[in-house]
Amino acid sequence: MVGGPGMWVWARRVGAAAWGLVLLSGCSGGGAGPAGDVASAGPSAPPAMSRAVVSAQPADGAQDVQPEGAVRVSAAQGRLVSVRLADAKGAEVPGAIAADGASWAPDGPLPLGTAFTLDAVAEDEQGQKAAQHSEFSTVARAHTFVAFFTPEDGSTVGVGMPVSLRFSRPIVDRAAVERAVQVSADPPVPVAAHWFGNQRLDFRPQQYWAAGTKVSVALRLKDVQGAPGDFGSQNRDLRFVIGRAQVSTVDLDAHTLTVRAGQGGKVVRVLKVSGGSPEHSTYRGVMVVSEKYQVTRMNSQTVGMGDEYDIKDVPHAMRLTASGTFVHGNYWANPSVFGSANTSHGCIGLADAKGGAGRDTPAGWLFEHTVPGDVVEVRAATGDTVPPSNGLNGWNLPWDQWLAGSALR
């Protein structure tokens, strides 16, 4: 997400994993230094950079965006080659790139109370690509609120995926709103709610979901008063399925990532990694993969690190936190760092090839064998634990603390 650890628009399409190039923040960890990441050891030459510059409005994370005239994409020193504006279901908004390739705009007004993702790609005269990614939501109808939800309706996800709702307006009567949301599982398992602030409500069981579980979410928010004068407008049923069980363990001291699958946690593969340096240590704790990108851009300016780096084609990136921690491929570092040294600014890097198309590299293999909702447990002798609200990472709260976050208990 551009802009580092600001508001994260939660209506992400968790299955929309590998569309083109997108602009995201660099990684952030738990060290004392500022957030950001690109592993940076070794004598490798810096990658070739595109001269094209893509700009998009509204700003990433914007809320209450007006439905008309507020969305526009432009390109300088290059031409737009693709623009995709889509809602949380993946339905694309029609629009057209201008004949000179300099701009794009939607064909008409956007729906109210809807979350969108905007992905644009331009290329310069040498064919080098640059990208922009942003997420925003349009204003709800006056005196109403809506819930944007993760995961996507009908999706198949990993055992760590919570139900996460982000409300378009602050909620004052949390008990009334929480009472209007029911989450059930088949086979049955107790599921409890926890509020993170006044606009986010998550649900999870005490332990990871069992593989094959069918989860149902009933939103009965219509006419529920969430705050004085603000009433819900949704009655909706959502369903998703827990796929196979996969939990990976990262040992930052041993520089390994061990992939375990199935009920017994059978070791599938052990991969060599490079984590955050002592100055920018990787967060410890339980983290859940929230989205995947085959190729993405990481820019140090988006996480407050000045001009340290701007890599426009980081391959096989999988997000672990809202503030910018990723597991991703790295083709520019000396291969010797993987398995032997922690050199990044907070991310977990694996050896990879440029382009993000290969499946035979360590990063490519992990990308192909990971789905949103898969769990990555990070261990180390030192370092900060990831805050439970930073991403889909409420598993870091003990069960009694999780229960205490409900407005009904």
N, C-alpha and C positions, 0 to 999 in steps of 0.2 A: 504494500500500500504506500502510495506516495505520501510523504510527510511524516513518516515514522509512527510513533505510538499514539496517534490521535484516534478519533472516532472510527471504529471499524464497522462498516455497513454489513450486517450479519446475513442479509439475504443473498449470500453467495451461492452460486450453482456449484455444489461440491463435485458434481460429475463433469463439469465443463473444464476438463483438466488440461488440455494441450492445444488450445486454439492459438496458433501463431505465436507472436511475440507480445509480451506485456511488460509494462513498466511497474516495478515493485521496489520497495525499499530494500536496502541491504539488511544483513542480519543484525540482531541485537542480542547481547547476552547479559550475564549477571555481573560483569566486572565493573570496576570503578570508572572505566573510560566511557565515552559516549557510545550510543548504539550504532551498529553498522557491521558489515561484513564483506570481505572478500579475502580468502586465504592468500597470503602474499609472500610466500617463501620462494627462494630459488631464483635463478638468473633468467627466467623465461622473458621473452620480449613482450611488451604490451600488445594486446590484440588490436587489429585495425578497427577504427571507429568510423561510424557513418557521420557525414556532414549534415544529414537531414535532421530537422528539429520539428517535433510534433507537439502541438499545444492543444489542450482540450478544456472546455468549459461545460459544466461547472467544476469546481475544485473537487478533488477526491474526498469522499466522506461527507459531502454536502447534504444537508437535509432541507426539507421544505422548499425544494426547487420548483419554480413556477413551470406549468406544463407547456407554455409556449415561449419560444425565443431564447431560452436559457441554455440550450445545448448546441454546441458548435465545435468542430474540429478543424484545425488548420495545419499546414505544413510549410516550412521555410527551408530553402536550400535543398529541396527535393520535392517529390510528388507522393501524395497519398495513394497507396495501392489497395488498402482494404480498411473498412471501418465496420465494426459490429456493435450495435447497441441492442441489448437484450434484457428481458426481465428475469425474475428468479426461476421461471419455468423454462427458460431458454428461448422463449418466443422473441424473434427479432423485430425491431422497429424499422420500417422502411425508411430509406434515405438515399441520397445521391451524392457522389463525389463530383465536384465541379469539373468542367472540361479541361481546365488547366491543372487539375490535381492539387490545387492549393487549399481546398476547403470541402467540408461535408456538413450537412445539416439534416435532421429528420424531416420527413415529408409533411408532418402535421403535429398537432398537440399530443402530448404524452398523457397516459392515464394518471389520475390522481391517486395518491397513497400507494405508490408502487416503487419498489427498489430496482435499480438498473445497474448493469455493468457496461462500461464503454471501453472497447479495445480498438486501437488504431495503429496501423503500420504504414510507414513511409519509406522510400528508398532514395538515395542520392544518385548522382550521375554514374557512379561506379557500381551501383547495384547493392551497396551496403545498406542494411535495414536499420531503422530506428523505430521505437514503439512507445506508446503511451497507454496506460491502464488507469481507469478511475471508476469509482462506484459512488452512487448518489441515490437519493430517494426523493420523489416528488411530494409536494405538499398534500396533506390529507384534506378532505372536505372540512369546512369550518365546523368546529365543535365536535369532531370525531377523532378517533385514533385507530390505528391498525397495528397488527403484529407482523413483522417480517421474521421468517423462520428458517432455521437450519436444523436438519438437512433438507434437501429438496424432496418434495412429495414424489413417491414412487422410486426412490433411489435405493441402491444396495451399498451399505457402508460397513466400516470396520467395527470391532467390538467396543471401541472407546468413544463412539460418537454420541454426544448428549443431544437432547432436544434443547435448542436455544432460541428464545424469542426476544426480538428487539422491538420495542414499541415506538411509534412515531411521535408520541408525546410523553412527557413525564407522568408517571402514575402516582397518585396520592393514596387512593384506596387500594393498596396492594392485595389485601385479603379478598376483596370482591373480584379483582381481575384473576388472581390465582385460582379462586374457586371456579372460575369460568373456563379453566383449561384442565382437561383430563388427559393423562398419558397412561396407557395400558400396554401390557406385553403378553405375547403368546409364544411359549408357555409363560404363565404368570410369574411375576417377580415384583416386589415392592419398588416403586419409583417415587422419588421425593423431589420437591422443588426447592430452589435457592435463588434469592434475589441478589444480583450484583448492581447496586445502585437502584435508581427509580425508573430505568428504561430497559433493563435486561432481566429475563427470567429463564433459568435453565432447569432441566429435569434430568436425573440419572438414577440408576440403581446403586446399591451399595458397592457391588463389584462390577467388573466389566460385563457387558451383555454376553450371553451365551450365543455361540454361532447358530444361525438359523432362526433366531428370535424375530418375530413379527411385531413391530411397534406401531401403535395407533395413537394419534393425537386428535382430540376433539376440541376445537376452538369454538366456544359459545360466548363470544364477546359482544355480540350485537345488543345494543341498548344497556350494556353494563357501564356504569359511571366510574371511570378511572380517576377522574379529577373533577372538581366543580365545573360543570358545564361541558365536560368532554366525555362523549359516549362512544363505546366500541361500535364497529360497523361490520364485524365478521362473524359468520357462522360457517365453519369449514371443517372438514375432516381430512387429515393427512395420514399417510402410511409410508413406512420404509422398512427395509429388511436388513438384518445383520447377516453379513456374508460369512466367509470362513474366518477363523480366528487367527490373527497374526499380531504378535507383540515383539518388537525389536528392543534390544538392550544396547545402549552405547556406554562403553567403559572409556571415559576420557583419559584415564591414567594408562590404560593398556592400548589406547588408540584403536579400538575395535568396535564394530557394530555387528551384533549377533542377531540373526533373524530366526525367530521361533514360530512354529505354526501348529495348529491343531490343539485338541483338548489337553494333551500332555506336554505341550510346549517343545516339540521335537526341533532340534537345531537343523535349520535348512541351509544356512550359509553364514560364514563369518567374513566380514569385509573390513578392510583397513581404512581408517578415517583420520582426519586432522580436525581437531576441535578448536575452540577459542583459546587464544594465547593467555598467559597470566594477567595481562593488562585488560583483556576483553574476554573474560571467561564465558563459556557456554552455560546457559541455565541448566541446573540440575532439576530432576523431578520427572513427573509424568506429563508428556505432551502428546497431543493428538494431531494427526495430519488433517488440515482443514481444506487444503486445495493443492492442486498440482499444475505445473506449467512445464511443457517440454523445453521451451527456451524463454528466458525472461531477462529483463534488464535490472541491474542493481547499481544504484547511484548513491554515493556517500552523502550528497547534499540533502537527500530526503530523510536522513537520520542524524543530521547535525554534525557531520564530519568534514564539512568543507569540500575541497576538491581532491580528496585522497584517491578516489577511484570512480570510474563510470564504465562498467562492463555491460554492453548492450545485448549480450547473448549468453548469459549464464545458463548452462544446460541442466535439465532434469531437476528442477527446483520444486521442493515440497515444503509448504509452510507449516511451522510448528507454533508460532505465536503471532498475535496481532501486531506486536511491536517490530517484527521483522526477523525472527529466528527461522532459518530454513535448514533442511538437509538438501544439499545440491551437489551437482557435478562440478569439477574444477579441472580445466585443461591447461591453465597457465602456470601453475605452481610446479616446482621440482617434484617429480614423482616420489622421491625418497621421503618426503614429509609424511605421506600417508602410511600410517602404522607406526610412526616413530616420533612425531612432534605435533604439538598443537600450535597453529600459526595464524588462525583466522581472527576476525573481530567478533566472533560469537556464533557463527554458523558451524555446521558439521559438514565437512567437505569430503568427497570421494573422488578418486581418479576418474577422468572422463575424457572424451574427445570433443572437439569443437563441433557445434551444429545441433547437438541434442537428438540426432536420429539413431545413433547406435544403441543396440540393446546388449552388446557383449561386454561393455565396460562395467566396472562395479556400480557406478551411479546409474547407468542405463538399466542394468538388471534390477536394481532396487526400485527404480521408478516403475518398471513394468509389473513388478510384483507388489505394489502398494496401492491401496485405495484410500480415499478420504475416510477418516474414522479409525484407521490403523493407529496403534499406540507405539510411541517411542519413549522408552524409559531411559533417562540419562543419569549416569552415576559418575561421581568423582569425589576425591578426598576433600576438595575445597570448591567454593563457588556458591552463588546465590541460588535459592530455589525459585522456580518460576512462579509468579503470582497467579493464583487460581483464575483470576478474571482476565488474564492476558492470553487470549485465544480460547480454545475449547478445553481448558485445562483445569476444570473444577475437581478432577480426581485428586488433586493435591490437598484438598480439604479432607480431614478425617470425617467419618460419617456423622458423628455427633455435631460437628461444626456445620456440616452441610445441612442437617435437619434444622439447626438453629436459624438458618437463613430463610426459612419459610415464614410467610405472614400468617399461616394458619396453625402454627404450632406454638 
